[in-house]
Amino acid sequence: MIEPLVRLFVSAAAIFGVYKLFARKKLIFISYYHDADKHYKRLLTAWSANEKFSLDFEDVSTDISIKSENAEYIKRAISDKIKQCDVFVVLIGKKSHKREWISWEISKAKKYGKKIVAIKEKRSHASPEELLSAGAEWVYGFEEKKIRAAIES
């Protein structure tokens, strides 16, 4: 008796879009070149926060600088964030392929077996070498619908 009621409730919730209230948000780590691509990172988080968009996630990236000059400590802190994410997203802008930290973060995501979504702002941008063998799901262009589909698949 309860099972048909649950199915009915889930169907109604899906129809009315309230499933978002009950679903656990995906934990996303976003890797990007801060100086050149922070506006894309901010747009992703704005879409997630805005009810008019379907993209919905919890950002577990390290946006604030880690107060240390100790590279090993910084790497441990970032590694912990990558370990806890469900999906590792890398934003590929014009200069991303030259950023050592982005390549290092990609290598950690691969090591921990994370799903990797690579978002290329423009197809002409070079990709970080580490990403080419990562089995990433690629998104070309910066469109909420395509990005959401890649994260949710």
DRENRO-371302 format. One record per atom (N, C-alpha, C): residue in one letter; x, y, z. Coordinates in steps of 0.02 Angstrom, whole numbers, plus 32768, in hexadecimal, padded with zeros to 4 digits. Layout:
<vokes>
AXYZ ...
</vokes>
This chain:
<vokes>
M80297FC48000 M800080008000 M802B803F8000 I8061803F8026 I808B807A802B I80B280857FEA E80C9804E7FCB E80F180547F8E E80CD80797F56 P808D806B7F47 P806A80927F13 P806480DC7F26 L805C80EA7F66 L805981307F7B L809B81547F71 V80D181317F7E V8114814E7F75 V811E815C7F2A R810D812B7EFF R811481357EB7 R80EA81717EA0 L80AE81777EBA L808281AF7EA8 L80A181F17EBE F80BC81F37EFB F80DB82307F14 F811882437EEA V814282117ED9 V817E821F7EB1 V816A82387E6C S8137821A7E4E S811F82317E0D S810582797E11 A80DE82877E44 A80C382CB7E4C A80FC82FC7E59 A812C82E87E81 A816483157E90 A818C83247E51 A819682F17E27 A81BA82FC7DE9 A8195832C7DBB I815383247DB8 I812A834F7D8D I812E83977DA5 F812D83A17DE5 F812C83E57E00 F817284007E10 G81A583D87E04 G81E983EF7E0D G820083F47E55 V81DB83D77E82 V81F083DC7EC9 V822283A67EDB Y8233837B7EAD Y826583487EBB Y82A783677ED0 K82B383A47EBA K82F083C77ECD K82F583D07F19 L82BB83D57F39 L82BA83DF7F81 L82D383A17FA6 F82C983667F88 F82D983287FAA F831983077F92 A832F831A7F57 A836A82FB7F3A A83A983187F5A R83DB82EE7F64 R841B83047F7D R843F83287F44 K845983627F52 K847D83877F1F K84BF83647F11 K84D383657ED1 K8515834A7EC0 K854A83797EDB L8580835C7EF3 L85B983837F0A L85E8838B7ECF I85F683CA7EBE I861E83D97E82 I865D83FE7E97 F869683E77E7D F86D5840C7E82 F86E2842B7E3E I86ED846C7E3C I86F8848F7DFD I874184A57DFA S8765848C7DC8 S87AA849E7DBC S87AC84D27D84 Y87D085097D8F Y87D2853E7D5D Y880C856C7D6B Y881F85947D39 Y885385C67D40 Y883286057D5B H883E86147D99 H881B864A7DBC H8822868D7D98 D885E869F7D84 D886986E17D66 D884286EC7D25 A883986B87CFE A881A86C07CBD A87D286A67CB8 D87BF86767CE3 D877F86547CD9 D875086557D15 K875D86817D45 K873386827D81 K86EB86967D72 H86E086BC7D3D H869B86D07D2B H867186937D18 Y869086617CF8 Y866B86237CE7 Y865B85FB7D26 K868985F87D54 K867D85D67D94 K864385F87DB8 R8644863A7DB9 R860F865F7DDB R85CB86557DB9 L85CB86507D77 L858D86457D53 L857086007D63 L859B85CD7D66 L8583858A7D79 L8562858B7DBE T858285AA7DEF T856685AB7E32 T852685D77E35 A8524860B7E0C A84E786357E09 A84AD860D7DEC W84BA85E77DB7 W848585BD7D9A W846B858C7DCE S8498856F7DF3 S8484853E7E26 S8459855E7E5C A8469859B7E6E A844485BE7EA3 A840185DA7E8C N83F785E17E4B N83BC86017E2F N838785CC7E1F E834C85D47E3C E831685A47E32 E82FD85A17DEA K830D85D37DC1 K82F785D37D7B K832185A47D50 F8357858B7D6C F8381855B7D48 F837D85177D69 S838684E37D42 S8380849F7D5D S83C384857D79 L83F984A47D67 L843B848E7D81 L843B84987DCC D844D84637DF1 D844A84667E39 D8482843C7E56 F84B0845C7E7A F84E884397E98 F8502845F7ED4 E852B843D7EFA E854E845D7F31 E859884627F1E D85B2849E7F1F D85F784AA7F0B D8626849A7F46 V8654846B7F3B V8685845A7F6F V86CB846F7F5B S86D0849C7F2A S871184B47F13 S873284E07F49 T877184EE7F3D T8796851A7F6B T8799855F7F4C D876985897F5D D876785CD7F42 D879385FE7F68 I879985F27FA7 I87C3861F7FCE I880986037FD1 S8839862E7FD1 S887E86157FD2 S888B85F28013 I88AF85BD800E I88C185978049 I88FC85BB8069 K88F485CD80A7 K892685F780C9 K896585D080D9 S898C85C480A5 S89CB85A080AF S89F785AA8072 E8A3785A9807D E8A6785A98046 E8A848563803E N8A6D85358067 N8A8484F08065 N8A5D84CA802F A8A7F84BB7FF8 A8A5D849C7FBE A8A3E84597FD1 E8A5F84327FFB E8A4483F1800F E8A0383F88037 Y8A0184298062 Y89C484368089 Y898B844B805A I899A8477802C I8968848E7FFB I894E84537FD2 K897B84287FBB K896783EE7F94 K893B83BF7FBC R894B83B57FFC R8921838A8026 R88DB83A7802D A88D783E98038 A889684098040 A886B84038000 I888A840E7FC7 I886684087F88 I885483BF7F7B S888283917F89 S887483497F7F S883683357FA7 D8831834C7FE5 D87F7833B800E D87B683537FEE K87B8838F7FD0 K877C83A97FAE K876B837F7F71 I879D836C7F4B I879183437F0F I877682FE7F23 K879182E17F59 K877982A07F71 K872F82A17F81 Q871782D87F9E Q86D182DA7FB3 Q86A082EA7F7C C86B882FF7F41 C868983137F0C C866B82D67EE8 D863082E07ECC D861082AE7EA1 D862882B67E59 V863082F57E44 V864383057E00 V867A833A7E02 F86AE832E7DDA F86E5835E7DD3 F86DA83827D91 V86D183C47D94 V86C683ED7D59 V870484167D4C V871D84167D0E V875584407CFD V874084707CC5 L874B84B07CD2 L873B84E47CA1 L877A84F07C77 I877384EA7C36 I87AC84F17C0A I87A685327BE3 G87CD85637BF9 G87D185A37BD7 G880F85A67BAD K881F85E07B96 K885785EB7B68 K889B85D57B85 K88A585DF7BC7 K88E685D17BE6 K88E785957C15 S88B085727C1A S88AB853B7C4A S88DF85057C40 H88EE84F67C01 H891C84BF7BF2 H896384CB7C0D K897385097C1E K89B5851A7C37 K89B8851C7C84 R898185117CA5 R897E85187CEE R898F84D77D10 E89C784D67D35 E89DD849A7D58 E89AA84827D8B W898A84B07DAF W895A849B7DE2 W891E84797DC4 I890784907D8A I88CE846F7D69 I88E184287D56 S891C84207D39 S893383DC7D26 S893983B07D64 W895383CC7D99 W895B83A57DD7 W891683907DF2 E88E683BF7DF2 E88A283AF7E0A E888283797DDF I888B837D7D9D I887083497D71 I888F83057D82 S88D083047D8E S88F182C47D9F S88D482A77DE0 K88C382D27E10 K88A582BA7E4F K885E829F7E42 A883882C27E19 A87F482AA7E09 A87F782667DE8 K8827825C7DBB K8830821B7D9B K884481E67DCE K887381F87DFA K888A81C97E2D K885181B17E5A Y882381DF7E6B Y87EC81CE7E98 Y87AF81B37E72 G87B581AB7E31 G877E818D7E09 G874181B97E03 K874B81FB7E03 K871382297DFE K86FA82307DB7 K86BA823A7DB0 K869E824C7D6F K86B982917D5E I86D282987D20 I86EF82D87D0B I86C682F57CD2 V86B283337CDB V868E83597CA7 V86BC83927C93 A86CE83947C53 A86F983C87C38 A86CF83F87C10 I86CF84377C24 I86A8846A7C02 I86D884987BDC K86D484947B9A K86FE84BD7B6F K86D784F97B58 E86ED85337B6E E86CC85717B5A E86CB85777B0E K8704856A7AEE K870985697AA5 K872F852B7A90 R871A850B7A5B R873C84CF7A42 R878584DB7A32 S879685197A21 S87DA85297A0D S880B852B7A48 H87F2852D7A85 H881F852E7ABF H884284EB7AC7 A888284EE7AD4 A88A984B07AE0 A889384927B22 S8894844F7B25 S8881842C7B62 S88BF841A7B8A P88B984197BCD P88F184017BF5 P890083B87BE2 E894083A87BDA E895383647BC5 E8936832F7BF3 E8936833C7C33 E891D830C7C65 E88D482FA7C58 L88AF83267C38 L8868831C7C2C L885B82ED7BF2 L888982E97BC3 L887F82C37B86 L887782787B92 S8892825F7BC7 S888D82177BD6 S8861820B7C13 A8835823A7C23 A880F82367C61 A87CA82177C59 G87B482097C1C G877181EE7C12 G873B82227C23 A874B82607C18 A871D82977C2A A86E182997BFB E86AB82B37C15 E867182C47BEC E867B830D7BD8 W8678831A7B97 W8688835C7B7D W864983857B6F V864C83C57B81 V861783F47B71 V8639842D7B4B Y861E843D7B11 Y863A84737AE8 Y860A84AE7AEA G862484E87AFC G85FB85237B06 G85E785267B4F F85CA855D7B62 F85B885677BA8 F856D85717BAE E854885397BAB E84FF853A7BAE E84E785107BE9 E84BC852D7C11 E84A4850C7C4E E848784C77C3F K845F84C17C0C K843E84817BFD K8471844A7BED K84A384597BC5 K84D684277BB4 K850184157BF0 I851284477C17 I853B843B7C53 I851584117C85 R84D684217C90 R84AC83FB7CBE R84A683B27CA8 A849B83A87C67 A849483647C4D A84D4833B7C59 A850E835B7C4F A854D83387C5A A855883277CA4 I854883557CCF I855183497D17 I852183137D30 E84E483147D17 E84B182E57D30 E84B482A07D10 S84D782997CD8 S84D782577CB5 S850082247CDA 
</vokes>
